[in-house]
Amino acid sequence: MTETAENFHDIKSIYDFNAKDIYGVNVPLKKYRGHVCIIVNFDTKCGYAKSNFDELAEIFKQYEESKGLRILAFPCNQFGDHEPATNLEISKYINEKKIRFDVFEIVEVNGNNAHPLWKYMKHKKPGTTGLYIKWNFTKFIIDRMGQPVERHGPSTPPKDLVRNLEKYW
């Protein structure tokens, strides 16, 4: 089935999906019910990596408790082969960097093998390239009802999302 033929009529929100965390544990996304979330694809070798991780960590630290912000980060190796690491290697990187937000296993975000969550988010919030993720560090804002309400490209710094997040808190 191609992404354009995907059938989402039974899907009500991101809460209808599960994803495996970086350690292989299945996580029902309904655990994020009632929280505003940022969902982002990433790689550890991209030129955007340091600034994005630093800023995501900063806004997570600032708003995790006070506003209930949650960040769900998905490694992806579909762009320039920048994430050739394994889930174990990525988990070590995450631990070394003291990243506290939720990190999931390596996924595809484009094509027939894209994780269903990513297919759904692209369907709800297509980008300038349509149902395609252009590069790593594409960021989706998810409202408290589990709906993708905004999509931001890799060049949008995470700290610039705070003004947008305020609309959903």
mmCIF file of the C-alpha atoms, coordinates in Angstrom:
data_MODEL
# 
_entry.id   MODEL 
# 
loop_
_atom_site.group_PDB 
_atom_site.id 
_atom_site.type_symbol 
_atom_site.label_atom_id 
_atom_site.label_alt_id 
_atom_site.label_comp_id 
_atom_site.label_asym_id 
_atom_site.label_entity_id 
_atom_site.label_seq_id 
_atom_site.pdbx_PDB_ins_code 
_atom_site.Cartn_x 
_atom_site.Cartn_y 
_atom_site.Cartn_z 
_atom_site.occupancy 
_atom_site.B_iso_or_equiv 
_atom_site.pdbx_formal_charge 
_atom_site.auth_seq_id 
_atom_site.auth_comp_id 
_atom_site.auth_asym_id 
_atom_site.auth_atom_id 
_atom_site.pdbx_PDB_model_num 
ATOM 1   C CA . MET A 1 1   ? 0.000   0.000  0.000  1.00 0.00 ? 1   MET A CA 1 
ATOM 2   C CA . THR A 1 2   ? 1.404   3.399  -0.892 1.00 0.00 ? 2   THR A CA 1 
ATOM 3   C CA . GLU A 1 3   ? 1.326   6.320  1.465  1.00 0.00 ? 3   GLU A CA 1 
ATOM 4   C CA . THR A 1 4   ? -1.168  8.180  -0.710 1.00 0.00 ? 4   THR A CA 1 
ATOM 5   C CA . ALA A 1 5   ? -3.571  5.224  -0.491 1.00 0.00 ? 5   ALA A CA 1 
ATOM 6   C CA . GLU A 1 6   ? -3.311  4.940  3.294  1.00 0.00 ? 6   GLU A CA 1 
ATOM 7   C CA . ASN A 1 7   ? -6.665  4.636  5.031  1.00 0.00 ? 7   ASN A CA 1 
ATOM 8   C CA . PHE A 1 8   ? -6.921  6.673  8.231  1.00 0.00 ? 8   PHE A CA 1 
ATOM 9   C CA . HIS A 1 9   ? -10.691 6.772  8.752  1.00 0.00 ? 9   HIS A CA 1 
ATOM 10  C CA . ASP A 1 10  ? -10.447 4.586  11.897 1.00 0.00 ? 10  ASP A CA 1 
ATOM 11  C CA . ILE A 1 11  ? -7.581  6.602  13.378 1.00 0.00 ? 11  ILE A CA 1 
ATOM 12  C CA . LYS A 1 12  ? -8.733  9.353  15.739 1.00 0.00 ? 12  LYS A CA 1 
ATOM 13  C CA . SER A 1 13  ? -5.387  10.610 17.094 1.00 0.00 ? 13  SER A CA 1 
ATOM 14  C CA . ILE A 1 14  ? -1.772  9.674  17.778 1.00 0.00 ? 14  ILE A CA 1 
ATOM 15  C CA . TYR A 1 15  ? -3.151  7.797  20.796 1.00 0.00 ? 15  TYR A CA 1 
ATOM 16  C CA . ASP A 1 16  ? -4.235  5.012  18.429 1.00 0.00 ? 16  ASP A CA 1 
ATOM 17  C CA . PHE A 1 17  ? -0.581  4.104  17.763 1.00 0.00 ? 17  PHE A CA 1 
ATOM 18  C CA . ASN A 1 18  ? 2.172   2.231  19.552 1.00 0.00 ? 18  ASN A CA 1 
ATOM 19  C CA . ALA A 1 19  ? 5.905   2.610  19.042 1.00 0.00 ? 19  ALA A CA 1 
ATOM 20  C CA . LYS A 1 20  ? 8.898   0.793  20.472 1.00 0.00 ? 20  LYS A CA 1 
ATOM 21  C CA . ASP A 1 21  ? 11.236  2.863  22.562 1.00 0.00 ? 21  ASP A CA 1 
ATOM 22  C CA . ILE A 1 22  ? 14.995  2.824  22.012 1.00 0.00 ? 22  ILE A CA 1 
ATOM 23  C CA . TYR A 1 23  ? 15.239  -0.201 24.334 1.00 0.00 ? 23  TYR A CA 1 
ATOM 24  C CA . GLY A 1 24  ? 12.631  -2.219 22.394 1.00 0.00 ? 24  GLY A CA 1 
ATOM 25  C CA . VAL A 1 25  ? 9.755   -1.723 24.843 1.00 0.00 ? 25  VAL A CA 1 
ATOM 26  C CA . ASN A 1 26  ? 6.350   -1.252 23.225 1.00 0.00 ? 26  ASN A CA 1 
ATOM 27  C CA . VAL A 1 27  ? 4.888   2.132  24.203 1.00 0.00 ? 27  VAL A CA 1 
ATOM 28  C CA . PRO A 1 28  ? 1.184   2.870  23.675 1.00 0.00 ? 28  PRO A CA 1 
ATOM 29  C CA . LEU A 1 29  ? 1.109   6.535  22.675 1.00 0.00 ? 29  LEU A CA 1 
ATOM 30  C CA . LYS A 1 30  ? -2.046  6.995  24.719 1.00 0.00 ? 30  LYS A CA 1 
ATOM 31  C CA . LYS A 1 31  ? 0.378   7.520  27.609 1.00 0.00 ? 31  LYS A CA 1 
ATOM 32  C CA . TYR A 1 32  ? 0.790   11.062 26.204 1.00 0.00 ? 32  TYR A CA 1 
ATOM 33  C CA . ARG A 1 33  ? -2.949  11.819 26.428 1.00 0.00 ? 33  ARG A CA 1 
ATOM 34  C CA . GLY A 1 34  ? -3.531  15.344 27.692 1.00 0.00 ? 34  GLY A CA 1 
ATOM 35  C CA . HIS A 1 35  ? -0.001  16.523 26.909 1.00 0.00 ? 35  HIS A CA 1 
ATOM 36  C CA . VAL A 1 36  ? 1.207   18.867 24.203 1.00 0.00 ? 36  VAL A CA 1 
ATOM 37  C CA . CYS A 1 37  ? 3.954   17.005 22.332 1.00 0.00 ? 37  CYS A CA 1 
ATOM 38  C CA . ILE A 1 38  ? 6.677   17.621 19.816 1.00 0.00 ? 38  ILE A CA 1 
ATOM 39  C CA . ILE A 1 39  ? 7.389   14.616 17.635 1.00 0.00 ? 39  ILE A CA 1 
ATOM 40  C CA . VAL A 1 40  ? 10.655  14.825 15.727 1.00 0.00 ? 40  VAL A CA 1 
ATOM 41  C CA . ASN A 1 41  ? 12.766  12.581 13.514 1.00 0.00 ? 41  ASN A CA 1 
ATOM 42  C CA . PHE A 1 42  ? 16.509  12.845 14.034 1.00 0.00 ? 42  PHE A CA 1 
ATOM 43  C CA . ASP A 1 43  ? 19.939  11.519 13.362 1.00 0.00 ? 43  ASP A CA 1 
ATOM 44  C CA . THR A 1 44  ? 23.036  11.945 15.447 1.00 0.00 ? 44  THR A CA 1 
ATOM 45  C CA . LYS A 1 45  ? 25.421  12.854 12.619 1.00 0.00 ? 45  LYS A CA 1 
ATOM 46  C CA . CYS A 1 46  ? 23.441  15.604 10.869 1.00 0.00 ? 46  CYS A CA 1 
ATOM 47  C CA . GLY A 1 47  ? 24.628  19.204 10.962 1.00 0.00 ? 47  GLY A CA 1 
ATOM 48  C CA . TYR A 1 48  ? 21.343  20.072 12.681 1.00 0.00 ? 48  TYR A CA 1 
ATOM 49  C CA . ALA A 1 49  ? 21.917  17.513 15.481 1.00 0.00 ? 49  ALA A CA 1 
ATOM 50  C CA . LYS A 1 50  ? 23.793  19.510 18.132 1.00 0.00 ? 50  LYS A CA 1 
ATOM 51  C CA . SER A 1 51  ? 21.667  22.653 17.976 1.00 0.00 ? 51  SER A CA 1 
ATOM 52  C CA . ASN A 1 52  ? 18.389  20.712 17.779 1.00 0.00 ? 52  ASN A CA 1 
ATOM 53  C CA . PHE A 1 53  ? 19.240  18.364 20.650 1.00 0.00 ? 53  PHE A CA 1 
ATOM 54  C CA . ASP A 1 54  ? 20.462  21.257 22.798 1.00 0.00 ? 54  ASP A CA 1 
ATOM 55  C CA . GLU A 1 55  ? 17.341  23.336 22.146 1.00 0.00 ? 55  GLU A CA 1 
ATOM 56  C CA . LEU A 1 56  ? 14.936  20.402 22.504 1.00 0.00 ? 56  LEU A CA 1 
ATOM 57  C CA . ALA A 1 57  ? 16.566  19.532 25.836 1.00 0.00 ? 57  ALA A CA 1 
ATOM 58  C CA . GLU A 1 58  ? 16.325  23.167 26.936 1.00 0.00 ? 58  GLU A CA 1 
ATOM 59  C CA . ILE A 1 59  ? 12.628  23.585 26.161 1.00 0.00 ? 59  ILE A CA 1 
ATOM 60  C CA . PHE A 1 60  ? 11.857  20.145 27.585 1.00 0.00 ? 60  PHE A CA 1 
ATOM 61  C CA . LYS A 1 61  ? 13.586  21.070 30.852 1.00 0.00 ? 61  LYS A CA 1 
ATOM 62  C CA . GLN A 1 62  ? 11.758  24.387 30.964 1.00 0.00 ? 62  GLN A CA 1 
ATOM 63  C CA . TYR A 1 63  ? 8.250   23.104 30.149 1.00 0.00 ? 63  TYR A CA 1 
ATOM 64  C CA . GLU A 1 64  ? 8.116   19.432 31.129 1.00 0.00 ? 64  GLU A CA 1 
ATOM 65  C CA . GLU A 1 65  ? 6.778   20.096 34.618 1.00 0.00 ? 65  GLU A CA 1 
ATOM 66  C CA . SER A 1 66  ? 5.153   23.515 34.253 1.00 0.00 ? 66  SER A CA 1 
ATOM 67  C CA . LYS A 1 67  ? 3.262   22.844 31.004 1.00 0.00 ? 67  LYS A CA 1 
ATOM 68  C CA . GLY A 1 68  ? 3.420   19.058 30.607 1.00 0.00 ? 68  GLY A CA 1 
ATOM 69  C CA . LEU A 1 69  ? 5.429   19.190 27.391 1.00 0.00 ? 69  LEU A CA 1 
ATOM 70  C CA . ARG A 1 70  ? 6.491   15.825 26.029 1.00 0.00 ? 70  ARG A CA 1 
ATOM 71  C CA . ILE A 1 71  ? 9.032   15.238 23.263 1.00 0.00 ? 71  ILE A CA 1 
ATOM 72  C CA . LEU A 1 72  ? 9.057   12.026 21.240 1.00 0.00 ? 72  LEU A CA 1 
ATOM 73  C CA . ALA A 1 73  ? 12.206  11.606 19.150 1.00 0.00 ? 73  ALA A CA 1 
ATOM 74  C CA . PHE A 1 74  ? 12.557  8.987  16.423 1.00 0.00 ? 74  PHE A CA 1 
ATOM 75  C CA . PRO A 1 75  ? 15.951  8.211  14.878 1.00 0.00 ? 75  PRO A CA 1 
ATOM 76  C CA . CYS A 1 76  ? 15.877  7.810  11.107 1.00 0.00 ? 76  CYS A CA 1 
ATOM 77  C CA . ASN A 1 77  ? 18.533  6.813  8.582  1.00 0.00 ? 77  ASN A CA 1 
ATOM 78  C CA . GLN A 1 78  ? 16.690  7.784  5.403  1.00 0.00 ? 78  GLN A CA 1 
ATOM 79  C CA . PHE A 1 79  ? 18.569  11.042 4.819  1.00 0.00 ? 79  PHE A CA 1 
ATOM 80  C CA . GLY A 1 80  ? 22.192  11.000 3.713  1.00 0.00 ? 80  GLY A CA 1 
ATOM 81  C CA . ASP A 1 81  ? 22.941  7.813  5.690  1.00 0.00 ? 81  ASP A CA 1 
ATOM 82  C CA . HIS A 1 82  ? 23.518  10.048 8.735  1.00 0.00 ? 82  HIS A CA 1 
ATOM 83  C CA . GLU A 1 83  ? 22.217  7.497  11.238 1.00 0.00 ? 83  GLU A CA 1 
ATOM 84  C CA . PRO A 1 84  ? 24.034  4.237  10.564 1.00 0.00 ? 84  PRO A CA 1 
ATOM 85  C CA . ALA A 1 85  ? 24.080  3.479  14.314 1.00 0.00 ? 85  ALA A CA 1 
ATOM 86  C CA . THR A 1 86  ? 22.091  0.705  15.957 1.00 0.00 ? 86  THR A CA 1 
ATOM 87  C CA . ASN A 1 87  ? 19.422  1.281  18.585 1.00 0.00 ? 87  ASN A CA 1 
ATOM 88  C CA . LEU A 1 88  ? 21.983  0.256  21.224 1.00 0.00 ? 88  LEU A CA 1 
ATOM 89  C CA . GLU A 1 89  ? 24.522  2.798  19.950 1.00 0.00 ? 89  GLU A CA 1 
ATOM 90  C CA . ILE A 1 90  ? 21.852  5.502  19.851 1.00 0.00 ? 90  ILE A CA 1 
ATOM 91  C CA . SER A 1 91  ? 20.814  4.655  23.427 1.00 0.00 ? 91  SER A CA 1 
ATOM 92  C CA . LYS A 1 92  ? 24.443  5.130  24.512 1.00 0.00 ? 92  LYS A CA 1 
ATOM 93  C CA . TYR A 1 93  ? 24.543  8.492  22.711 1.00 0.00 ? 93  TYR A CA 1 
ATOM 94  C CA . ILE A 1 94  ? 21.289  9.544  24.408 1.00 0.00 ? 94  ILE A CA 1 
ATOM 95  C CA . ASN A 1 95  ? 22.633  8.545  27.820 1.00 0.00 ? 95  ASN A CA 1 
ATOM 96  C CA . GLU A 1 96  ? 25.983  10.305 27.265 1.00 0.00 ? 96  GLU A CA 1 
ATOM 97  C CA . LYS A 1 97  ? 24.177  13.495 26.249 1.00 0.00 ? 97  LYS A CA 1 
ATOM 98  C CA . LYS A 1 98  ? 21.828  13.130 29.248 1.00 0.00 ? 98  LYS A CA 1 
ATOM 99  C CA . ILE A 1 99  ? 18.776  13.454 26.999 1.00 0.00 ? 99  ILE A CA 1 
ATOM 100 C CA . ARG A 1 100 ? 15.692  13.067 29.191 1.00 0.00 ? 100 ARG A CA 1 
ATOM 101 C CA . PHE A 1 101 ? 12.876  13.191 26.648 1.00 0.00 ? 101 PHE A CA 1 
ATOM 102 C CA . ASP A 1 102 ? 11.527  9.994  25.105 1.00 0.00 ? 102 ASP A CA 1 
ATOM 103 C CA . VAL A 1 103 ? 13.546  8.384  22.322 1.00 0.00 ? 103 VAL A CA 1 
ATOM 104 C CA . PHE A 1 104 ? 12.202  5.570  20.189 1.00 0.00 ? 104 PHE A CA 1 
ATOM 105 C CA . GLU A 1 105 ? 13.737  2.921  17.979 1.00 0.00 ? 105 GLU A CA 1 
ATOM 106 C CA . ILE A 1 106 ? 14.994  3.671  14.472 1.00 0.00 ? 106 ILE A CA 1 
ATOM 107 C CA . VAL A 1 107 ? 12.096  4.113  12.050 1.00 0.00 ? 107 VAL A CA 1 
ATOM 108 C CA . GLU A 1 108 ? 11.481  5.022  8.465  1.00 0.00 ? 108 GLU A CA 1 
ATOM 109 C CA . VAL A 1 109 ? 9.412   8.165  7.981  1.00 0.00 ? 109 VAL A CA 1 
ATOM 110 C CA . ASN A 1 110 ? 8.954   7.944  4.201  1.00 0.00 ? 110 ASN A CA 1 
ATOM 111 C CA . GLY A 1 111 ? 7.924   5.196  1.830  1.00 0.00 ? 111 GLY A CA 1 
ATOM 112 C CA . ASN A 1 112 ? 5.857   2.059  2.199  1.00 0.00 ? 112 ASN A CA 1 
ATOM 113 C CA . ASN A 1 113 ? 7.813   0.979  5.293  1.00 0.00 ? 113 ASN A CA 1 
ATOM 114 C CA . ALA A 1 114 ? 7.281   4.257  7.129  1.00 0.00 ? 114 ALA A CA 1 
ATOM 115 C CA . HIS A 1 115 ? 6.070   3.874  10.687 1.00 0.00 ? 115 HIS A CA 1 
ATOM 116 C CA . PRO A 1 116 ? 2.253   4.223  10.699 1.00 0.00 ? 116 PRO A CA 1 
ATOM 117 C CA . LEU A 1 117 ? 2.462   7.168  13.119 1.00 0.00 ? 117 LEU A CA 1 
ATOM 118 C CA . TRP A 1 118 ? 4.576   9.084  10.614 1.00 0.00 ? 118 TRP A CA 1 
ATOM 119 C CA . LYS A 1 119 ? 2.214   8.210  7.768  1.00 0.00 ? 119 LYS A CA 1 
ATOM 120 C CA . TYR A 1 120 ? -0.668  9.522  9.864  1.00 0.00 ? 120 TYR A CA 1 
ATOM 121 C CA . MET A 1 121 ? 1.063   12.768 10.825 1.00 0.00 ? 121 MET A CA 1 
ATOM 122 C CA . LYS A 1 122 ? 2.053   13.458 7.209  1.00 0.00 ? 122 LYS A CA 1 
ATOM 123 C CA . HIS A 1 123 ? -1.521  12.773 6.126  1.00 0.00 ? 123 HIS A CA 1 
ATOM 124 C CA . LYS A 1 124 ? -2.867  15.226 8.720  1.00 0.00 ? 124 LYS A CA 1 
ATOM 125 C CA . LYS A 1 125 ? -0.180  17.888 8.133  1.00 0.00 ? 125 LYS A CA 1 
ATOM 126 C CA . PRO A 1 126 ? 1.378   17.574 4.675  1.00 0.00 ? 126 PRO A CA 1 
ATOM 127 C CA . GLY A 1 127 ? 4.439   19.702 4.085  1.00 0.00 ? 127 GLY A CA 1 
ATOM 128 C CA . THR A 1 128 ? 5.621   21.689 1.104  1.00 0.00 ? 128 THR A CA 1 
ATOM 129 C CA . THR A 1 129 ? 6.722   18.354 -0.357 1.00 0.00 ? 129 THR A CA 1 
ATOM 130 C CA . GLY A 1 130 ? 3.314   16.798 0.315  1.00 0.00 ? 130 GLY A CA 1 
ATOM 131 C CA . LEU A 1 131 ? 3.284   13.431 2.084  1.00 0.00 ? 131 LEU A CA 1 
ATOM 132 C CA . TYR A 1 132 ? 7.041   13.357 2.356  1.00 0.00 ? 132 TYR A CA 1 
ATOM 133 C CA . ILE A 1 133 ? 9.486   14.241 5.108  1.00 0.00 ? 133 ILE A CA 1 
ATOM 134 C CA . LYS A 1 134 ? 12.227  16.345 3.554  1.00 0.00 ? 134 LYS A CA 1 
ATOM 135 C CA . TRP A 1 135 ? 15.010  15.756 6.096  1.00 0.00 ? 135 TRP A CA 1 
ATOM 136 C CA . ASN A 1 136 ? 15.709  14.917 9.717  1.00 0.00 ? 136 ASN A CA 1 
ATOM 137 C CA . PHE A 1 137 ? 14.552  17.267 12.459 1.00 0.00 ? 137 PHE A CA 1 
ATOM 138 C CA . THR A 1 138 ? 11.111  17.757 10.952 1.00 0.00 ? 138 THR A CA 1 
ATOM 139 C CA . LYS A 1 139 ? 8.963   18.668 13.940 1.00 0.00 ? 139 LYS A CA 1 
ATOM 140 C CA . PHE A 1 140 ? 5.247   18.069 14.477 1.00 0.00 ? 140 PHE A CA 1 
ATOM 141 C CA . ILE A 1 141 ? 3.351   19.798 17.277 1.00 0.00 ? 141 ILE A CA 1 
ATOM 142 C CA . ILE A 1 142 ? 0.622   17.596 18.731 1.00 0.00 ? 142 ILE A CA 1 
ATOM 143 C CA . ASP A 1 143 ? -2.163  19.197 20.781 1.00 0.00 ? 143 ASP A CA 1 
ATOM 144 C CA . ARG A 1 144 ? -3.642  17.835 24.021 1.00 0.00 ? 144 ARG A CA 1 
ATOM 145 C CA . MET A 1 145 ? -6.225  15.873 22.020 1.00 0.00 ? 145 MET A CA 1 
ATOM 146 C CA . GLY A 1 146 ? -3.493  13.980 20.141 1.00 0.00 ? 146 GLY A CA 1 
ATOM 147 C CA . GLN A 1 147 ? -3.971  15.880 16.890 1.00 0.00 ? 147 GLN A CA 1 
ATOM 148 C CA . PRO A 1 148 ? -1.060  16.999 14.700 1.00 0.00 ? 148 PRO A CA 1 
ATOM 149 C CA . VAL A 1 149 ? -1.700  20.750 14.527 1.00 0.00 ? 149 VAL A CA 1 
ATOM 150 C CA . GLU A 1 150 ? 1.563   22.114 13.113 1.00 0.00 ? 150 GLU A CA 1 
ATOM 151 C CA . ARG A 1 151 ? 4.505   20.910 11.095 1.00 0.00 ? 151 ARG A CA 1 
ATOM 152 C CA . HIS A 1 152 ? 7.887   22.630 11.018 1.00 0.00 ? 152 HIS A CA 1 
ATOM 153 C CA . GLY A 1 153 ? 10.868  21.889 8.803  1.00 0.00 ? 153 GLY A CA 1 
ATOM 154 C CA . PRO A 1 154 ? 14.431  21.080 9.819  1.00 0.00 ? 154 PRO A CA 1 
ATOM 155 C CA . SER A 1 155 ? 15.572  24.687 9.574  1.00 0.00 ? 155 SER A CA 1 
ATOM 156 C CA . THR A 1 156 ? 13.089  25.811 12.264 1.00 0.00 ? 156 THR A CA 1 
ATOM 157 C CA . PRO A 1 157 ? 14.995  25.895 15.567 1.00 0.00 ? 157 PRO A CA 1 
ATOM 158 C CA . PRO A 1 158 ? 13.122  24.134 18.380 1.00 0.00 ? 158 PRO A CA 1 
ATOM 159 C CA . LYS A 1 159 ? 13.288  27.273 20.555 1.00 0.00 ? 159 LYS A CA 1 
ATOM 160 C CA . ASP A 1 160 ? 11.235  29.062 17.869 1.00 0.00 ? 160 ASP A CA 1 
ATOM 161 C CA . LEU A 1 161 ? 8.398   26.593 18.532 1.00 0.00 ? 161 LEU A CA 1 
ATOM 162 C CA . VAL A 1 162 ? 7.745   27.908 22.052 1.00 0.00 ? 162 VAL A CA 1 
ATOM 163 C CA . ARG A 1 163 ? 5.546   30.753 20.792 1.00 0.00 ? 163 ARG A CA 1 
ATOM 164 C CA . ASN A 1 164 ? 3.509   28.210 18.826 1.00 0.00 ? 164 ASN A CA 1 
ATOM 165 C CA . LEU A 1 165 ? 3.329   25.747 21.727 1.00 0.00 ? 165 LEU A CA 1 
ATOM 166 C CA . GLU A 1 166 ? 1.799   28.442 23.921 1.00 0.00 ? 166 GLU A CA 1 
ATOM 167 C CA . LYS A 1 167 ? -1.359  28.305 21.770 1.00 0.00 ? 167 LYS A CA 1 
ATOM 168 C CA . TYR A 1 168 ? -1.954  24.709 22.853 1.00 0.00 ? 168 TYR A CA 1 
ATOM 169 C CA . TRP A 1 169 ? -1.115  24.819 26.596 1.00 0.00 ? 169 TRP A CA 1 
# 
